[in-house]
Amino acid sequence: MIDRLCRWWLQRGTPKDHPFTHVEASGLDYRGIPTAECVCGTRTFYVVAWLDDAYCVTGYDTTGLCADCGALITIATEIDHHDYEGA
């Protein structure tokens, strides 16, 4: 989904200040194990999220694109945290 979104932005032409102008998928793929940090050390990712009518984030895809190196990663969620006890 992230690759498709990047291609869509690049085909349409992104504004000069848009983050996808500077980051492209690098071909590195670290998906599989949820993480809050890329192997390059950054904790900033591009993710696809969706909003409800009240402008609240109601969901997101767990595939992310590293904002520094462009690697694909699996975004960690709350249940992936070692302190999660469940409900």
C-alpha positions as CSV (number, residue, x, y, z in Angstrom):
1,M,0.0,0.0,0.0
2,I,2.8,2.4,0.8
3,D,4.6,1.7,-2.5
4,R,1.3,2.3,-4.4
5,L,0.8,5.6,-2.5
6,C,4.3,6.8,-3.3
7,R,3.9,6.0,-7.0
8,W,0.6,7.8,-7.0
9,W,2.1,10.9,-5.5
10,L,5.1,10.8,-7.8
11,Q,2.8,10.4,-10.9
12,R,0.6,13.3,-9.8
13,G,3.5,15.6,-8.9
14,T,3.9,16.4,-5.2
15,P,4.2,19.9,-3.8
16,K,7.8,20.8,-3.2
17,D,7.3,20.8,0.6
18,H,5.6,17.4,0.7
19,P,7.6,14.7,2.4
20,F,7.1,12.1,-0.4
21,T,9.0,14.5,-2.6
22,H,12.2,13.6,-0.7
23,V,11.7,9.9,0.2
24,E,11.3,6.9,-2.1
25,A,11.2,3.3,-1.2
26,S,14.8,2.1,-1.1
27,G,14.1,-1.6,-1.8
28,L,15.0,-2.6,1.7
29,D,12.2,-4.7,3.3
30,Y,12.2,-5.3,7.0
31,R,8.5,-6.1,7.3
32,G,7.4,-9.0,9.6
33,I,8.5,-8.1,13.1
34,P,6.6,-5.1,14.5
35,T,9.0,-2.3,15.5
36,A,9.0,1.3,16.7
37,E,12.4,2.0,15.3
38,C,14.0,1.3,11.9
39,V,17.4,-0.4,11.6
40,C,18.9,2.9,10.6
41,G,17.9,4.3,14.0
42,T,15.0,6.6,13.1
43,R,11.5,6.5,14.7
44,T,9.8,8.5,12.0
45,F,7.7,6.7,9.4
46,Y,5.1,7.4,6.7
47,V,2.0,5.4,7.3
48,V,-1.4,5.2,5.7
49,A,-4.2,6.1,8.1
50,W,-7.9,6.8,7.8
51,L,-10.2,9.2,9.7
52,D,-13.8,9.2,10.7
53,D,-16.3,12.1,10.2
54,A,-15.1,13.6,13.5
55,Y,-11.5,13.8,12.2
56,C,-10.3,11.1,14.6
57,V,-7.8,8.5,13.4
58,T,-9.8,5.3,13.2
59,G,-7.3,3.0,11.7
60,Y,-4.0,2.6,9.9
61,D,-2.0,0.2,7.8
62,T,0.8,-1.5,9.8
63,T,3.2,-1.2,6.8
64,G,5.3,1.9,7.1
65,L,8.0,3.6,5.1
66,C,11.1,4.9,7.0
67,A,11.4,8.7,6.6
68,D,15.2,8.5,6.6
69,C,16.3,5.4,4.6
70,G,13.1,4.5,2.8
71,A,12.9,0.9,4.1
72,L,9.6,-0.8,4.4
73,I,8.9,-1.9,8.0
74,T,6.0,-3.3,10.1
75,I,4.7,-0.5,12.4
76,A,4.4,-1.6,16.1
77,T,1.0,-1.2,17.7
78,E,-0.1,-1.0,21.3
79,I,-0.5,-4.8,21.6
80,D,3.1,-5.3,20.5
81,H,4.5,-3.4,23.5
82,H,6.0,-5.7,26.2
83,D,3.9,-4.2,28.9
84,Y,0.6,-4.9,27.2
85,E,-1.7,-7.0,29.4
86,G,-4.8,-7.1,27.2
87,A,-8.3,-6.4,28.3
